[in-house]
Amino acid sequence: MGKRKSGKRKHRKFVKMDRPSVEAAERFAASRAPHTGCQEGAHIFITGIVNRTRPVELATHLNTVLALHGLPKSVIRMEYLTKHGMHNGMALATLDNLDAFSKIMTLAAESSVSFKGRLLRVKQQSGPPPPRTRDGSTSFFNVALLLLAVPPTNAPSEVTPPTAAAKWSTSSDVLLEINGRDSRQIALEFDVFRVEFPFKLVKQLLLFHDTAGNTVLRIRLHSPPFCFRRRFDMDDLAAKVLQQMDIGSQFVWDPNASPDARHSKWDRSIDASGGSVFAHCTVYDAVLSSDSSTNGSLRDVLKRFGMCPSMQYSTPLTIYKPIGVPLIPTHDWSGGHDAVFAVLPFDIRYMLHSLVAAHKLWFQNIDEARKLARALSNEALHDAAIGILERIFIEYTHHDPVAKIVQALEEEATAIGSDDDGEDEQNEDDEDEADYRASVEPLSQASLNRRVLVTPLRICPQPPEADSSNRILRQFIQFKDHFVRVSFCDENFGSILQARSDDIFENRIRAIVCNGVVVAGRKFVFLAYSNSQLREQACWMYDEQRRPGEAQTPPTAAFIRESIGDLSGISVVGKHAARLGQAFSSTSKSVRIDSSHVRTVADVERNGYCFSDGCGRISVELAKQAAQAMRLKTVPSAFQIRYGGSKGVVSVTLGLEETRLDLRPSLNKFPGNPDHCDLEICSFSKTMPCYLNRQIIMLLSALGIPDHYFMTLLDNMIKTMDEALHDREAAYKLVRANAGGSYAMRMLEAGLDPMNDRHLWQFVRALRDRLLVELQIKARILVPSGISLIGIMDETESLLPEHVFFQSTDPNIVLPSPGTRVAVGRSPCLHPGDIRVLKFVKPPELSHLYDVIVFSSKGDRPQPNMMSGGDLDGDIFFAIWDQGLIPREVYPAMNYMPPPPTAIPHGGNLSHVAVTDIQNFFVNYIRNDNLGRIANAYVVFADMNPSGSLSPECIQLAHLHSTAVDFAKAGVPAEIPRNLMLYAYPDFMENNHKESYPSRKVLGQIYHRSKATKLGADGRSRFSRSNGFDDRMVLPGHEEFLEEAEQLYYQYMGDLWEIAVRYDVFDEAELVSGFVRQFSRKVTRNKANYHTDTVERLHLAMEELTSYYRDMFWHDIDEDAGDAESWPTAYERHDSALQVDGDGDGDGDGDGASHARKGRWRGDFEGNPELEWRAMVKASAWYYCAYTYTDDSGYEPYLSFPWLAIGPMCKILNLVNSTPPAAS
């Protein structure tokens, strides 16, 4: 392998322009707008208006007053003025005659104009009226003909594309719009459709004249546009009536505004061509009409907006099909050549589909498609072909991808056909390496799964990647390639919820869910979804058809669902689907338990509440077996499990028989398949840091905690974060508090100073930057005197109702003394009663339990139920004993009773739930899910209202939030009433689509303080090219391992680079730590850009990589060690590069399966100093290889390589710090 490629992404550079504010743009337009529709001076400025009124009310009132003086309907427009999105008590009114103007001014002088009991002050408004239409920064051009095509493939450059055939064209009232305002986009309207693409999507602009002298604008895009369809839900009369009623406008009433075509309402739509042309074609030719608008020349307009088109001769696209007829069918995946590739194996077609959808492969004609198909049909090159296609996917787009792939395949064929002896030896080495890779026992039960992103226009398969496993994938492992994970997202890979429309939901999402999706020519049908997938608009789909070469016919999707268990007794669709989803939860198989060792015990119930809801028991011996199967160093006190049809948490209970599992009815969700006897582990108990968030801070603030206390915690945290970049002790403190189980913690404990090692310093910087980003977007403040733990019930009946118990295996946590008041809750928490104040106690009967929080089984109501309606089936609770954060008064708990579920009626009885019911529920849930909107509304109202979370609006939203949470099972959506709609957002929410105002409350203070703190630098100036290399770390004899180390290092850089490209994370420290500053939209789709699922997949990819190279390090050392039983062994756990927590943030809210993935066990060689020294010498060779590597291009080397052998490296550090170099 040669020098590795740069991790820097290349972006097209555009001329940057300062974007004026909306107000400035409107003033600029108004100053140049003609004064039409009313005479000069017929505009009045009104102050003293009562809040919570609407413009139509004031306009109607003034027209009534003027009508008494014979001047009816004189007020023709009313606009409320706003500040930071809120009405400021002022308005601008337009009158249609001077008589009305004179009369209103006279009445105002006599103090005779009042409204809602308040006197109005009126004065003349000089100057033009406010603009009613778009300002002058938007230009329009008439287009005679619009043509679409795929990019060229045979041009040496992208400057002058050759003549090409159009795949689709239209001449139906085409309008080109160039918008330089906030949206900064180009749009094309035709017929009833509109396509939009922001300037950043434009790859190339070319302006030329055709043979007839027409101006042609050629636009080449990086990716497809957004498609819209004109809304026809009202006629002009109805629109006018609604405008007069002021519906849809909070601040402006203007009955004369005409809804013409340029100001139509547009709804998102599927492909506007009737096929899939807009999904595949990224080259647009717009032939301008001779009578096009004269808003300046097109070139001048584009230059004004920072776009500089090339001016040169070219040939327009040619048309050889009738206008409006698409050449690419709707379900076509290859751009019109599916039949050519039908003979290829599915895995090759899958990768071709991936490349086509990503616009990294296209075909100008059928000859190119046939050429590629012939090259890929060589069975001897099958594996090489897959590797080449995957490499093309992660590389930057080639101007001729077909030639690139064919050339690579020809080179592979030449290499395979060579008879050179040296090459044969190399091939043997490669085979040995492949065999060893296959023999390495996987660190986790992850699998390579296929993911497919479905957008409004495209089907985008992603290359197979490491993903968490589940019961179904393990059960049908021989058909694992028949399963795909399908996620619905917008065209820019953002949330599909931002594309809400009937067309998208019905003709795209529901059509695919109900009828299946075609991927590379294979049809996948709906299977099921897990609870986490439902929240992320994703599901599992399955190919039921037998493929060439398969020995068995795959089971049907219905058979797979039936194999889960007997769900016939669950007639509520949402709950039925959720129970199916239990089998798709991310789990690791631990031990097999015969049903004779499983006992059913009664729930603890009282007053209609279940105190043991979701909590069972496990014997000490069985817990030991499970821990051993998962390679855990210690036995956890609780496991979150799946067993047959049961789900929940089992806590280690003393006194049970050797191998026994006690399950309660609250855990048993349905009769499971008797053959499913494996105890599957989702997660296990561990200590996690406690962090505040926006909701907790707002609740505590409303309950009396002063702002300065939050700011003190924030300042202390930021101080530690800043000092960590310059001080070893501060770095140690920061890593211990937030990443105590990481390999960086081992490095610090061994005495390494981040100021002297670039890799450790960058790890600390990555951690600091991620924490800082979370402060800004979540107000996530560390509470040193706090902890987060999984909840269980007291099985010994030692705790009183107001008591709580917990203890930790982390020696750095100083627990409170018995009798201390502790604030306990769980997220999300919106109701003031969600935070309970309990008394911490330490009964000896519970002393065997660690890393869990234990609640009483006594009392009138379970404490977890009073905390946001929680239970004990895996919920994570926080406990805070910082007395400055303990509310003095406790608000009554909310009654978390879910709404009555909707069951399926059938002839007076309840019918069996069909798969069509589940499919429709899935789509309806996505369409009606308001959980995020409710949570956002809660934050806004709490910030705007003086009483904060205690305000009536917030209490109402807390109830709605509970309903929205239960929607997934109960099937009853939460509808947001009109009085809770949002028109403005505080600045800390960073909503760019609505009015924003600066928040003065505590969340605003936290936001402004964290924004003022700068992200860390990359460390180049600190370390230059030395990387912090310490020659004392290089031990005598390292030369023996240097050649092998160099080969593995080059291979490691290539493998790590592939992961970096796949996840769009090019910082090595962020990759190996999991503390990614920000993911791209394609990788994750939520606002915080930190999906649990995304971090879990990155975790698995890195774990697979580091596990392999860690095994490669120990391979020959283990062989030299011989029989492990011949010498004493003290086991050492080699921690994974990422945190155990699923989302890498240590808060315990990650996907549970990742908790079960600990490192591999290795010998410390304490009884064999020769082998111990040999391991240290080999590690020093890895260190020398990485830390002295230089790249010709100046890019930084990957320094995590030697730290994969963290044990020997730490021993070298201990040796360096305690002994002079000569003593070695």
C-alpha positions, 0 to 999 in steps of 0.5 A: 500500500502506498501513501494514504490519501488525505482525509480532507474533503474537496468542495467546490469554491464559490464567491462568498457574499455577505447575506443581508438580513430579511429586514434590510432586503425588504427596505432595499426593495421598498425603496425601489418599489413603485407606489401603486394601489394607494396615494402617498401618505395613506399609510398610518403607524399605530401603537398601543395595540393589545397583545394576543390580538390578530391583524384582522381584528384591528382592521375590522374594528377600524373599518367599523369606526370609519363606516360610522363616518361614511367611509366603510372598508377603507383599511385594506391592509394591516401588518403587525410589527414584530421583534424577535418573532413576537408582536411588539404592540405596533402596526402599519395600516394601509388606507385606500383614500385620503378622506379615511386617512384624514378622519382617522388622524382627526379621531386619534387627535381627539383620543377617540380611537381605542381597541380592546379597551386601550387607547391607540396612538396614530401617526402618519407613516411616511414613505412607501408601504411594506413590500407585498411580494418577493424583493428584488433579489429574486429574478425570473427567466422564461424557458422555452425548453428544459432537457435532462440528461446524465453526465458525460463519461468520456470528457477529459474535463467537466468544462465542455460536456459533449453532445448527449441525448436527453432522457426527458424534456418539457416545454410546458410553461417553464420558468427559471427562478434564481433566488438570492435571499435566505434560501439561495437556490435555483428553481424551475417551474413547469406545468404543475411542478417545481424543482429546487436546488440550493446553490451548494448542490450546483457542481457546474454552470455553463452558459452558451448559445445554440445554433438558433442564437438562444441562450442555454444555461447548463446546470450540473448538480451533485445530487438530485433536487427537491420536487414539488407539486402545486397545491390545488386544495382551494380555488381563488374565492376560497383562498380570498375568504381565508385570507380575509379571515386571516387564516394562516397569518399571524401578523399580516392581513391582506385580502387583496393579495392574489395567489398567482402562480409565482406565489402558489403553495407547493407541496413536496412530491415524488419524481416530477417526470412520471418516471425516475428521471430526476433521480438519475439525471443531474445535467439540466439544459434550460433554453431561454425564451427570446422574451425572457425577463430582463432583470439584467442578463442571466450571467449578471444575475448569477454573478450577483449571487456568487455563481460564475458560469463558464461562457463558451461554445457547446452543443445542446442536448438532443431529443429523440423521444416525444417531449414529456416521455421519460426514458427511465421507468419508475422502478429502474435502478440502473438508469434504463439498463436493468436488463443488461445487468440481470445476469450478474450476481445480486451482490454485484448488482447491489453495489452497482445500484449503490453507485448509480444512486450515489451518482458515482456511476452512470451510462450515456448509452447501452454500449457502456452498460454492456461493456461494464456487464461483460467485465463484471461477469467473470466469476474468477473476479467476483471478490475483486469486483466487489472490492473495486466497486466498494472502493469506487463508492468511497472515492471521489466521483470519477469523470469516467467511472465505467472506464475506471472500473473496467481498467481495475478489473483488467489489472486484477485479471492480469495479476491473477493470470501471472505465473511469477513465483514471487507473486504466488508466494504473495498470493499464499500470504494473502490467503493465509491472512484471509484464513486468519481473518476468518478464524478470528472469533468475532468480538461481538455478535455483529454482522454485515448488514445492508442498509437502504435509504429511501428518499422521495426520488431515489432508492439508495443502497449503502455498502454492507457494514457492521451492524448489531445482530438480533434474534432473527438474523441469528436464527436465519443466518443462512439467508442473512443477505435477504434482509435489508434495513430500510430508512426513509429520509429526505433527498438531502438525507435529512428527516423525512418529516421535513417533506410532509405531504400526501404525495410523499406519504401515500405515493412513496412511503406507503407504496413501498411499505405495502408493495415492497421496494426493488433493490438491484432488481430484487423485490424486498417486502415489509417484515417488521420494525423495532421500537428504535426503528419506528422512531427513526422512520426505518424498518426491516424488509426481506427478499422472499425469492430464492436466488441462483445457487441457493440450496434452500428456498428461503422462508416467507416473511409471514413464516419469520413473523410467526416463528417469533411466537404466538401474538394472536392475543394482541389485537392492538396494532401498535402493541402487536407490532412492538411485540414483533419488534422484540425479536429485532432488538439489538442483542447478544446471545449469552447462555441457553436456559432450559425452560425447566430452569425458568420460573414464573413469580408474581408481580408486586401490585398495589392500588392498580400499580405494578411495583415490579413492572418489567423487573425479574430475578436471576441467580448468581450462578446464571449471572456468572455464566452470562458474564463469562459468555460475554467476556466481562471481567466482573459480574453485573448486578442486572441484565436487560434481556430478551427471552422468548416472548419476555423482555425486561431487566433481571437483577442478581438475587441471592439465595436462588438456585444455581441456574434459575431465572425468575420472570414475572407476568409484567415481563412476559409479553406473549407466549414465545417460540419454545425453541427460543431458549437463549438468554439474549442480552441487550445491556447490563448494569454499569455506572454512567455520568450524570448530565443535566439537559434542557428539560431537567434544567428548566424543571429545576429552575421552575422548582426554585434552583437559581440560575447562578448555580447552573452557571457555576456548574457550567463554568467549572465544566468549561474551565476543566475542558479548557485546561485539559488542553494545556494541563495533564491533571485537568485532562486526567480529570476530564477523561476520568469523568466522561470516558473513564473506560477508554484506552486514553484513560489507561494512557493517562494512568500510565503517566503519559502527558497529553502535552507530549503526545499528539494522539492523546492530546487529540483524544482529549480535544475530541472529547472536549469538542464533543462535550462543548457541542452538546452544551450548545445543542443540549445544555448537557452539563456534567454533575460531579455529585450525580450518577446515572444507573439502570433501575431495579426493584428491592427484592428484600423489602428493605427500603421504605417508599421514600428511600433509594439505594445505589452504589458504584464499582467506580472508585472515583465516585464519592457517594452521599452519606446515608440520610442525604436528600437525593433528586431522582428522575429519568429523561425525558422529564417535562412535568414538575412532578417528574423529579422526586426527592428521596432519601439515600440509605444503605441497607446491608441486605442490598450490599451485593448490588452495584451499578444499579439504583434500587427502588422500594417495593412499598408505598401507594405508588411506585417511585419510577412510575412517578418519574415520567411514567417510568418502569423497570424494564431497562429505564435509566435513572439519574440521581443527584446529591448536589444539595444546590440542585435539590428542590426544596418542594416536591411538585405532585406527580403527574398521572401517567395513564395511557389513553385507551388503545385502539383495537381492531374490531371484527364482528363484535370480537377482536380480530387477528392483526394482519400485516397490512394493519402493521404496514398502515400503522407504520406509515400513519405513525410516521405521518402523525408523530408529533413527539419532537414538535411537542418537545420543542414547543415545551422548550419554547413556552418554558423559555417565553413564560415567566413561570417556565415549566409551571406554566399552563402551556407547559403542563398541557404539553407534558400531558401531550408528550406522554400521549405521543410517547404511548402512540407507538403502542396505543395507536392514539396520536397526540394532536397539538392544539392551535394555541400551542403552535409556534411562531418564534424560537429562542436563539439557542434552538438555532431554528433557521426557518422561523423567527428567532429571539435572544433568550434571557433565561438560564438556557439562553445564558448557557447557550451564549456562554458555551458559544463563546467558548472556542472549539479546540485546534487540531494540534498541528502547531503544538506538535509540528511533524514530531507527533510527540515522538519519544525515542525512549519508547523504542526498545532494543530489538524492535527491528525484528518486528519493524518490517511486519509492523510497516506492512500492517500499518499501511493496511491499517491506514487504508482500512481506517480511511475507508471507515472515515470516508463511509461515516464522513469522519476524517479526524482520527481521534474522533473515529477511535474515541467515538466523540464525533463533533458532528456527523453529516446528514447522510450518516444521521438525520436528527438535529443534534446529528448524533443518532444512537444508531449511527454511533452504534454502527461506527462503534461496530465498524471500529471494533471489528477493525481494532479487534482484527489488528489487536489479534494480529499483534498477539498472534505470534506472541500467543504462539510463542507462549505455547500452552497457556496452562503451563504458566500463571496468567493474570488476565487483562482486558483490552478495552475497545477503542469506543466507549461501551455506551451505545452512543459514545456519550456515556449517558447510558441512552445508547443501543443496549447491544453495545454494552455487551461488547467488551474487549478480548482477554489476554495474558499479562505474562507475569509468569513469563518475563521473556514473553512479556518483554517480547510483547513490549518490544513488538509494541515499540516497533508499532510505535516507531512505525506510526510515530515516525511515518511521514506523508509526501503530501504532508497529511498527519499519520494515524497514531492510534496504531500502536495503542491497539496493544494498550497493555504492552504500551502502558508497560513501556510507559511505566518502564520509561517513567520509572527507569532510566533508558539504560536500565532497559 
